Amino acid sequence: MVTQPDASSELPSSLKAERLQQSPLIPCLVYLPHSYSGKGPAESCVQIIRYFEEEGIAPALYVGRSKSSVAPSIALRTAMRGLAGALPWRLINRRAKDKLDAQFRKALTQKARKGIAYFWPGDDGALVQDAKAHGWITVREMTNRTLAAAKSSLDKGFARVGEERPHHITQQLVDQENALLKQYDLIFSSNAQVDQSLLDAGVAPERILPTTFGWNADRFAGTQPRAKPEAGRPIIIGNLGTLSIGKGICDLLDAWSKVSTNAELHLAGPVDWSVEQRLKDAAAADPRIKPVGYIDNIERFFSQCDIVVLPTLDEGGPQVTYEACAANTAIVATDMAAARVLKDDSNALIVPPHSPAALAKAINLLATDAPRRDRLAAQAREDVNAFAYSRVGARRARQLREALKTLQGAAR
């Protein structure tokens, strides 16, 4: 049985300060083989660990390259700097990883006091073995379900739309990850579906740390929901993310053909090869479908939508879900995109993945029921307060401290 995270427990500041005075900070080496630019999964990592120090954990972030600043509570270590670091990431990512691995390996041996080695996806297992050999507790971040679970869902999604070209998850990658997951002492799991995929992969329940992603409250300060539609104005329905089969775009396009109300479908994000022609054909046939490309201001996009639809076929605990809640907008999502915040008919409408009919029914229901849209949006906005990164990061740090105590006690 995997214990669910407590979204409400927080220590009073006086007790927190007293505890930190009594014990030294626990070192935490964070491995992030990415180019950090203040966006995407790398930003999730930075937002989480920036709150570790106040809970007694000192994070040192080892990253391939940094093009954005981090909080003072994070010691930043970059592999690529100067002119080399300014080159396009695709040209330097291999070299950056080699340098990053060397830096991280050196840090594992130099720290007098051992603590936590926290790995984000991208390591090949060798560093994990080195960390364990030098007495570090190893932790893995699961940003999505296991590759085995994702492959099964993508196989189904590709088959349903008749796409014969293969997706990126091979059986070899599945086997490699399954072997790698056995090495970590602890694994952060971002939603119930990730929990189950880890259990299915043979990970012991006591090694799973149920957690969440979150949202940056500063970015959404003052965000208001879209004004009520005036007579004749179409309902704006939005989707944001990579437009691909895996993100459910084909299901959304199929569902859209059954949406008869006065509405427009705004699709924001880069277009994956798997849906490029389908999207072109659909937009040419239906002027209500409006691909808007990549956008930088997520909060503004969401606040301009009457409904946000998240039809993904496979996911972890998507940050975009929390951001849609924060934008005070009604949401239709598959259970894969629900994270640990969305509940059916409480703060969103939840439908199963791979079901365009259920998706169309939910969209039509919200598009024609303004009071329900308002109720769900208001409840989602209230519920998401528990998932601001200031709380998520602190909760994760407390989980790590408690798990570290348990593991160290068992080793004695």
C-alpha positions as CSV (number, residue, x, y, z in Angstrom):
1,M,0.0,0.0,0.0
2,V,1.5,3.4,-1.0
3,T,0.7,6.1,1.5
4,Q,-0.7,9.2,-0.1
5,P,1.1,12.6,0.5
6,D,-0.3,14.9,3.1
7,A,-1.1,18.2,1.4
8,S,-1.8,20.1,4.6
9,S,0.9,19.2,7.2
10,E,3.4,22.0,7.8
11,L,5.6,22.7,10.7
12,P,5.2,26.0,12.6
13,S,8.1,28.2,11.8
14,S,9.2,28.3,15.5
15,L,9.5,24.5,15.6
16,K,11.2,24.5,12.2
17,A,13.9,27.0,13.3
18,E,14.5,25.1,16.6
19,R,15.0,21.8,14.7
20,L,17.4,23.4,12.2
21,Q,19.5,24.7,15.1
22,Q,19.8,21.3,16.6
23,S,21.1,19.5,13.5
24,P,23.3,20.4,10.6
25,L,22.0,20.7,7.1
26,I,21.8,17.4,5.1
27,P,23.8,17.6,1.8
28,C,21.7,16.9,-1.3
29,L,23.4,16.6,-4.6
30,V,20.9,17.0,-7.4
31,Y,21.7,15.6,-10.8
32,L,19.8,17.4,-13.7
33,P,21.3,16.6,-17.2
34,H,19.4,19.5,-18.9
35,S,19.8,23.0,-20.1
36,Y,18.1,25.1,-17.5
37,S,16.2,28.1,-18.9
38,G,13.5,28.7,-16.4
39,K,11.0,26.4,-18.2
40,G,9.9,22.7,-18.4
41,P,10.9,19.8,-16.2
42,A,14.2,21.6,-15.2
43,E,12.1,24.5,-13.8
44,S,10.0,22.0,-11.8
45,C,13.3,20.7,-10.3
46,V,14.5,24.2,-9.4
47,Q,11.2,25.2,-7.9
48,I,11.1,22.1,-5.7
49,I,14.6,22.2,-4.3
50,R,14.6,26.0,-3.7
51,Y,12.6,25.2,-0.5
52,F,14.7,22.4,0.8
53,E,17.0,24.5,2.9
54,E,14.3,25.8,5.2
55,E,13.6,22.1,6.0
56,G,17.1,21.2,6.8
57,I,18.4,20.0,3.4
58,A,21.2,21.9,1.5
59,P,20.7,21.4,-2.2
60,A,23.6,21.6,-4.7
61,L,22.2,21.6,-8.3
62,Y,24.5,19.9,-10.9
63,V,23.1,21.0,-14.3
64,G,24.3,20.7,-17.9
65,R,23.9,24.4,-18.5
66,S,22.1,27.3,-16.9
67,K,20.6,30.2,-18.8
68,S,18.5,31.5,-15.9
69,S,19.3,32.3,-12.3
70,V,18.3,30.1,-9.4
71,A,17.3,30.9,-5.8
72,P,20.2,31.8,-3.3
73,S,19.3,28.7,-1.3
74,I,20.6,26.5,-4.2
75,A,24.3,26.0,-4.8
76,L,24.5,26.0,-8.6
77,R,27.2,23.9,-10.4
78,T,27.1,24.0,-14.3
79,A,29.0,21.8,-16.7
80,M,29.1,24.2,-19.6
81,R,30.0,27.9,-19.2
82,G,31.1,30.8,-21.2
83,L,31.2,30.6,-25.0
84,A,30.9,26.9,-25.1
85,G,27.8,27.1,-23.0
86,A,26.2,29.6,-25.3
87,L,26.1,27.1,-28.3
88,P,22.9,25.4,-29.3
89,W,22.1,22.7,-26.7
90,R,21.8,20.0,-29.4
91,L,25.5,20.6,-30.3
92,I,26.9,20.4,-26.7
93,N,24.5,18.1,-24.8
94,R,26.7,15.0,-25.1
95,R,29.8,16.9,-24.0
96,A,27.8,18.6,-21.3
97,K,26.7,15.3,-19.9
98,D,30.2,13.9,-19.8
99,K,31.4,16.9,-17.9
100,L,28.4,16.9,-15.6
101,D,28.9,13.2,-14.8
102,A,32.6,13.9,-13.9
103,Q,31.6,16.8,-11.7
104,F,28.9,14.9,-9.9
105,R,31.2,11.9,-9.4
106,K,33.8,14.1,-7.9
107,A,31.3,15.7,-5.5
108,L,30.2,12.2,-4.3
109,T,33.8,11.5,-3.2
110,Q,34.6,14.9,-1.7
111,K,31.7,15.5,0.6
112,A,32.8,14.5,4.1
113,R,29.2,14.2,5.3
114,K,27.0,11.9,3.1
115,G,23.4,12.7,2.4
116,I,21.1,12.4,-0.6
117,A,21.9,11.9,-4.2
118,Y,18.8,13.0,-6.1
119,F,18.6,12.0,-9.7
120,W,16.3,13.5,-12.4
121,P,15.8,11.4,-15.5
122,G,18.9,11.0,-17.8
123,D,21.4,9.1,-15.7
124,D,22.6,5.7,-17.0
125,G,23.0,4.0,-13.7
126,A,26.7,4.3,-13.3
127,L,26.5,7.4,-11.1
128,V,23.8,5.7,-9.0
129,Q,26.1,2.8,-8.3
130,D,28.9,5.2,-7.4
131,A,26.7,7.2,-5.1
132,K,25.6,4.0,-3.2
133,A,29.2,2.8,-3.0
134,H,30.2,6.1,-1.3
135,G,27.3,5.9,1.2
136,W,24.8,8.2,-0.3
137,I,21.0,7.6,-0.2
138,T,19.9,7.5,-3.8
139,V,16.6,9.1,-4.9
140,R,15.0,9.0,-8.4
141,E,12.4,11.5,-9.7
142,M,9.7,10.0,-11.9
143,T,8.4,12.8,-14.1
144,N,6.1,10.3,-15.9
145,R,4.9,6.7,-15.5
146,T,7.4,3.9,-16.2
147,L,8.4,3.4,-19.8
148,A,6.7,0.0,-19.7
149,A,3.4,1.6,-18.8
150,A,3.9,4.5,-21.2
151,K,4.8,2.1,-24.1
152,S,1.6,0.1,-23.6
153,S,-0.5,3.3,-23.7
154,L,1.3,4.7,-26.7
155,D,1.0,1.4,-28.6
156,K,-2.7,1.6,-28.1
157,G,-2.9,5.3,-29.1
158,F,-0.8,4.8,-32.3
159,A,-2.8,1.8,-33.3
160,R,-6.1,3.6,-32.8
161,V,-5.3,6.3,-35.3
162,G,-3.6,3.9,-37.7
163,E,-0.1,5.4,-37.3
164,E,2.4,2.8,-38.5
165,R,5.6,4.7,-37.8
166,P,7.0,3.7,-34.3
167,H,7.0,6.0,-31.3
168,H,10.2,6.6,-29.3
169,I,9.8,4.0,-26.6
170,T,11.4,0.7,-27.6
171,Q,11.4,-2.5,-25.6
172,Q,15.2,-2.0,-25.1
173,L,14.5,1.3,-23.3
174,V,11.8,-0.4,-21.2
175,D,14.2,-3.1,-20.1
176,Q,17.0,-0.6,-19.3
177,E,14.7,1.5,-17.1
178,N,13.3,-1.6,-15.3
179,A,16.9,-2.6,-14.4
180,L,17.8,1.0,-13.4
181,L,14.7,1.4,-11.1
182,K,16.0,-1.5,-9.0
183,Q,19.1,0.5,-8.0
184,Y,17.5,3.5,-6.2
185,D,16.8,3.5,-2.5
186,L,13.8,5.8,-2.9
187,I,11.6,7.0,-5.8
188,F,9.5,10.1,-5.9
189,S,6.1,9.3,-7.6
190,S,4.0,12.2,-8.8
191,N,0.6,10.7,-9.1
192,A,-1.5,7.6,-8.5
193,Q,-0.9,6.2,-12.0
194,V,2.9,6.6,-11.5
195,D,2.5,4.8,-8.1
196,Q,0.8,1.8,-9.8
197,S,3.3,1.7,-12.7
198,L,6.2,1.4,-10.2
199,L,4.4,-1.3,-8.3
200,D,3.8,-3.1,-11.6
201,A,7.5,-2.8,-12.3
202,G,8.3,-4.6,-9.0
203,V,9.3,-1.6,-6.9
204,A,8.6,-2.3,-3.3
205,P,5.9,0.1,-1.8
206,E,8.2,1.3,1.0
207,R,10.6,2.6,-1.6
208,I,7.9,4.8,-3.2
209,L,7.5,8.4,-2.0
210,P,4.1,9.7,-3.2
211,T,4.4,13.4,-4.1
212,T,3.2,16.0,-6.5
213,F,4.4,18.7,-8.8
214,G,3.0,22.2,-8.4
215,W,2.8,25.8,-9.6
216,N,4.7,29.1,-9.0
217,A,2.2,31.3,-7.2
218,D,4.2,34.5,-8.2
219,R,3.4,33.9,-11.9
220,F,-0.3,33.7,-11.3
221,A,-0.7,36.6,-8.9
222,G,-3.9,38.5,-9.9
223,T,-4.9,36.1,-12.7
224,Q,-8.6,36.4,-13.3
225,P,-10.9,34.0,-15.2
226,R,-12.1,35.0,-18.6
227,A,-15.1,37.3,-18.6
228,K,-18.5,35.6,-19.2
229,P,-19.2,35.1,-22.9
230,E,-21.3,37.8,-24.4
231,A,-24.1,36.8,-26.7
232,G,-22.7,35.4,-29.9
233,R,-19.1,35.0,-28.7
234,P,-17.7,31.5,-29.1
235,I,-16.6,29.5,-26.1
236,I,-12.8,29.3,-26.1
237,I,-11.5,25.8,-25.4
238,G,-7.7,25.6,-25.0
239,N,-5.1,22.9,-24.9
240,L,-1.4,23.6,-24.1
241,G,1.6,21.3,-24.5
242,T,3.3,19.3,-27.1
243,L,0.7,18.4,-29.7
244,S,1.2,14.7,-30.2
245,I,-0.6,11.3,-30.1
246,G,0.8,10.8,-26.6
247,K,-0.8,14.0,-25.4
248,G,-4.1,12.9,-26.8
249,I,-4.4,15.4,-29.6
250,C,-5.9,12.9,-32.1
251,D,-8.5,12.0,-29.5
252,L,-9.2,15.7,-29.0
253,L,-9.6,16.2,-32.8
254,D,-12.0,13.3,-33.0
255,A,-13.9,14.6,-30.1
256,W,-14.1,18.0,-31.6
257,S,-16.0,16.8,-34.6
258,K,-18.8,16.0,-32.1
259,V,-18.8,19.4,-30.4
260,S,-21.7,21.3,-31.9
261,T,-21.9,24.4,-29.7
262,N,-20.5,27.8,-30.8
263,A,-16.9,27.3,-29.8
264,E,-13.2,27.5,-30.9
265,L,-10.4,25.1,-30.2
266,H,-7.1,26.9,-29.5
267,L,-4.1,24.5,-29.6
268,A,-0.9,26.0,-28.1
269,G,2.5,24.3,-28.3
270,P,5.0,22.7,-30.7
271,V,3.6,20.2,-33.2
272,D,5.0,16.6,-33.1
273,W,5.5,14.7,-36.3
274,S,2.9,12.1,-35.2
275,V,0.1,14.6,-35.6
276,E,1.4,17.2,-38.1
277,Q,-0.6,16.1,-41.1
278,R,-3.7,15.3,-39.1
279,L,-3.7,18.7,-37.5
280,K,-3.2,20.4,-40.9
281,D,-6.1,18.5,-42.4
282,A,-8.4,19.1,-39.4
283,A,-7.7,22.8,-39.3
284,A,-8.2,23.1,-43.1
285,A,-11.6,21.3,-42.8
286,D,-12.8,23.2,-39.7
287,P,-11.9,26.9,-39.2
288,R,-12.9,26.6,-35.5
289,I,-9.6,24.8,-34.9
290,K,-6.8,27.3,-34.4
291,P,-3.2,26.1,-33.8
292,V,-1.5,29.0,-32.2
293,G,2.1,27.6,-32.0
294,Y,4.4,27.9,-29.0
295,I,3.5,30.5,-26.4
296,D,5.6,31.9,-23.6
297,N,2.9,33.3,-21.3
298,I,1.1,30.2,-20.0
299,E,-0.9,32.0,-17.4
300,R,-2.3,34.5,-20.0
301,F,-3.3,31.8,-22.4
302,F,-5.2,29.8,-19.8
303,S,-6.9,32.9,-18.4
304,Q,-8.2,33.6,-21.9
305,C,-9.9,30.2,-22.1
306,D,-13.4,29.3,-20.9
307,I,-12.4,25.6,-20.7
308,V,-9.0,23.9,-20.7
309,V,-8.8,20.3,-22.1
310,L,-6.0,18.0,-21.1
311,P,-6.6,14.7,-23.0
312,T,-3.2,13.1,-22.5
313,L,-2.8,9.3,-22.9
314,D,0.2,9.0,-20.6
315,E,1.5,11.3,-18.0
316,G,3.1,11.8,-14.6
317,G,1.9,14.6,-12.4
318,P,1.8,17.3,-15.1
319,Q,2.7,20.8,-14.0
320,V,0.3,22.2,-16.6
321,T,-2.6,20.7,-14.7
322,Y,-1.7,22.7,-11.6
323,E,-1.2,25.8,-13.7
324,A,-4.6,25.4,-15.3
325,C,-6.2,25.2,-11.9
326,A,-4.3,28.3,-10.8
327,A,-5.6,30.2,-13.8
328,N,-9.2,29.9,-12.5
329,T,-10.4,28.0,-15.6
330,A,-12.8,25.1,-16.0
331,I,-11.0,21.9,-16.9
332,V,-11.7,18.6,-18.7
333,A,-8.9,16.1,-18.3
334,T,-8.2,12.4,-18.6
335,D,-7.4,10.6,-15.4
336,M,-3.8,10.5,-16.6
337,A,-3.7,14.3,-16.4
338,A,-5.6,14.7,-13.1
339,A,-2.4,14.6,-11.0
340,R,-3.3,14.5,-7.3
341,V,-5.4,17.6,-7.5
342,L,-8.4,17.1,-9.9
343,K,-11.5,15.2,-8.7
344,D,-14.4,14.4,-11.0
345,D,-17.3,16.9,-10.8
346,S,-15.7,18.5,-7.8
347,N,-13.1,20.7,-9.5
348,A,-13.0,19.3,-13.0
349,L,-14.6,16.7,-15.3
350,I,-12.5,13.6,-15.6
351,V,-12.7,11.1,-18.5
352,P,-10.8,8.0,-19.4
353,P,-7.9,8.2,-21.9
354,H,-8.4,6.7,-25.4
355,S,-12.1,7.8,-25.4
356,P,-13.0,10.6,-27.8
357,A,-16.7,10.0,-27.1
358,A,-16.3,10.6,-23.4
359,L,-14.1,13.7,-24.1
360,A,-16.8,15.1,-26.5
361,K,-19.5,14.6,-24.0
362,A,-17.6,16.4,-21.2
363,I,-16.7,19.3,-23.5
364,N,-20.3,19.7,-24.7
365,L,-21.5,19.6,-21.1
366,L,-19.2,22.4,-19.9
367,A,-19.6,24.5,-23.0
368,T,-23.3,24.7,-22.5
369,D,-23.4,25.0,-18.7
370,A,-21.8,28.3,-17.5
371,P,-22.7,27.8,-13.8
372,R,-21.0,24.4,-13.7
373,R,-17.9,25.9,-15.4
374,D,-17.8,28.7,-12.8
375,R,-18.3,26.2,-9.9
376,L,-15.5,23.8,-11.1
377,A,-13.1,26.6,-11.9
378,A,-13.6,28.3,-8.5
379,Q,-13.1,24.9,-6.6
380,A,-10.0,24.1,-8.7
381,R,-8.5,27.5,-7.9
382,E,-9.1,26.9,-4.2
383,D,-7.8,23.4,-4.1
384,V,-4.6,24.2,-6.0
385,N,-3.4,26.5,-3.2
386,A,-2.1,23.3,-1.4
387,F,0.1,22.6,-4.4
388,A,2.1,25.9,-4.6
389,Y,5.7,25.0,-4.9
390,S,6.6,26.6,-1.6
391,R,4.5,23.9,0.0
392,V,5.4,21.1,-2.4
393,G,9.1,21.6,-1.9
394,A,8.9,21.7,1.8
395,R,6.7,18.6,2.0
396,R,9.2,16.7,-0.3
397,A,12.1,17.8,2.0
398,R,10.3,16.5,5.0
399,Q,9.6,13.2,3.2
400,L,13.3,12.9,2.5
401,R,14.4,13.6,6.1
402,E,12.0,11.0,7.5
403,A,13.0,8.4,4.9
404,L,16.7,9.1,5.5
405,K,16.2,8.5,9.2
406,T,14.4,5.2,8.5
407,L,17.0,4.0,6.1
408,Q,20.0,5.0,8.3
409,G,18.3,3.3,11.3
410,A,17.8,0.1,9.4
411,A,21.4,0.1,8.3
412,R,22.7,0.2,11.9
